[in-house]
Amino acid sequence: MRLSRYFLPVLKENPAEAQIVSHRYMLRAGMIKQQAAGIYSWLPMGFRVLRRIEEIVHQEQVRAGHIPLLMPTLQPADLWRESGRYDDYGEEMLRIRDRHGRDMLYGPTNEEMITDIFRSHVSSYKDLPLTLYHIQWKFRDEVRPRFGVMRGREFLMKDGYNFDVDRDAALHAYNRHMVSYLRTYERMG
């Protein structure tokens, strides 16, 4: 596609809401548009970069032996009540009620859900070790969202979950994660 036909809404001036350099560059380059405090639309160029980063992360996670899955963004509140974190999480968690009157939440993280999946489908230590991961949109209603997409209220995040038989296996899994993160950083640097 010709650049003259591409949607690339660049800005000439620094936006007043942009406090850090990378945030200013992304806004001025037409990669993102701020819709509300900490909430951004990913415009075509920014979306392309975001998808490329996601692709690299997936490649390095699979290379490390991690297994991808995708969990829903909406979660039943009962899982969070069971863990004791529903009331403890605070106002950053967006809570809703569906049309059937069930308490739900927009996931700020997925530990409760992955634990429920694990306990439903893994019944023996012989199934371990197991490392699952996913890349998904999250929402945390930060009091003061700042620093552009790095501390936004809605953001794309990679979560990794290890299930191991003992401490040594957990440390080995941790090291595998660290190596995959370093390789990811190296590929983007």
N, C-alpha and C positions, 0 to 999 in steps of 0.2 A: 504494500500500500504506500502511496506517495505521502510524504510528510504533510503536504498541503491539504490532504483529505483526512488526515488523522485528527482525532479529538485530543488536543493538548493545550488546555487552557492555562498558559503561563501567566504569572503576575510580574509586574515591573517593580512594585514596591514591597517592602517587608511587611507582612501582616502584623498588626499590633499584638494579637494574641500569641504569636510565636516567640517563645522565650529562649529557646536554644537553637543553635545553628542548624542542626540536622532537620529540625521541625520547619524552620524558615525555608531551607532548601527544598524540602518536599512540597511545601505549599507553593513556592514560587515556580518550581519545575512542573507544576500541574500533575503531580502524582497523587495527591489527596485533596479533599475538600472537607473542612470541618463543618459538621452538621449541627453539633451541640458540644458542650464542654466534654471533651474526652471521647467523642464519637465522630468517626470519619467515614466518608465515602472514599473507596479506592478507585481512582480514575484510571483510564486504560493503561497508561504507562506504569503507574504505581501498582496496579493489579498484576501486570505482567511481571514486575520485579518480585512481588509477593509470591506469586505462583512458582517462580524460579527458585526462590529461597526454600519454599515448601518442598519442591522436588529434590533439592540437594539434601535437605533434612531427611526425607523419606529414604533416599538412596543410602545414606550413611547409617540410618537406623537398621535397615534391612541387612546391610553389610555386617553390622555388629551382631546379627542374629535375633534382633527384636521383631516381634510380630505385630503388624498394624491392625487396628480395629477402629471403629467409629461409634461413639456413644452419643445419645441425643443431648441436645442443649437443655431441654426441659427435663427436670428430674422430679420424682415424687418426694414430697417433704418427709414421708415416713422413713425413708432411708436415712435422712439426716437426723430425724428424731431418734432413731435407733442408735446412731453413733454418738448422740449427745451434742452435736454441733449445730443443730437447727437454730436454737436460741442463742448459742455462744457466738455464732458467726458475725452477728451485728447487722447494722443497717446497710452494709455494702452488698448484702445478698438481696436480689430482687425476688420478692415473693409474690405469687399470684394464686388465684383460685380459678380452676377451669369451670366450664359450664355445668359440670356434674357436682360441683361443690368440693372437689378434691384439692387439697393444698399442694401446690407445685412450686418450683423455683427455677430460675434461669441459672444454670450451673456456673458458679465461680471457680469450681474445680471438680474433679471426678473420683476422688478416693472412695466415697461411699458406693458409687455405682460400680466401679471396677471390682470392689470387694464383693458386692452382691453377685456379679457375674462369675467371679472366681469360685465362690462357695457353692454356686449352683451347678458348676460344671467340672470342677476338679475334686476328686474324692480320694486321691492317693498321693503319697509323697513321691511315688514313682513318676508322676506327671511333672515333677519339679526338676530343675529350675525352670521358671517361665518368666519371660519379660515381654510385656505387652506395651504398646504405645499408641497414642492417637494425636492428631493435630486437629484442633477444633476451636471454634469461636467461644469465647468466655465473656462474662459480664460481671464486673464488680463496680458497684456504685461508689466510686472513690469520692471522698469529701472534697478534695481539690485535685482533679485530674490535671496533670501538667506534663511537660516534656513530650508533647506530641503523641505519636503512636506508641511510645515506650511505656507511658503510664496512662494510657487511655482507659475509659470505662469499658469499652468493648474492644477485644483484642483477640488475635489468633495465637494460640499457644500449643506447644508440643508438651504432652505429659507422658512420662514413662513410669511403669509400674513393675516392680520385681517381686516375684514370689519364690522364696528360697527355703532350703531345708535347715540351714544353719548360718551362723555368722560369717564363716569363711566364704560360703557361696554368695552371701549378700555383698561382701567386700569385692568379690570377683565381678559380680554384676555391676557394682558401682564403678569399678575400673573400666569395664566395657563401655558404660555410659560416658565416662570421662574421655576415653579415646575417641568415641564417635563424635562427641562435641568438639574436641580439638580438630578432628579431621574436617568437620563441617566448617569450623572457623577458618581453617587453612584454605578451604575451597572458596570461601567468600572473600578472603582477605586479598 
